Amino acid sequence: MRSMDPMNPPMNSTDRQRTLDYFERLGRDKVRLYSAIDCDRYLGGWQVRELADQWLAEKAEEERPVPLWRRIVRRR
């Protein structure tokens, strides 16, 4: 956990949801690009960077193809 920064207070749930909505509007490629280039400049501080990393990991997991055996097992 990072130390408390007076210039960058902890995100509340509203800020977190707004940021996730913003990521959805931007899309996976732009979020990845912005976080790789200069996250502080384009997206926000370290909290947004961590949220972007989590969001990108979730999107990658959603897009990963589901093996045939899992699709068969789910149907039962």
Secondary structure by P-SEA (a helix, b strand, c coil): ccccccccccccaaaaaaaaaaaaaacaaaaaaaaacccccccccaaaaaaaaaaaaaaaaaaccccaaaaaaaac
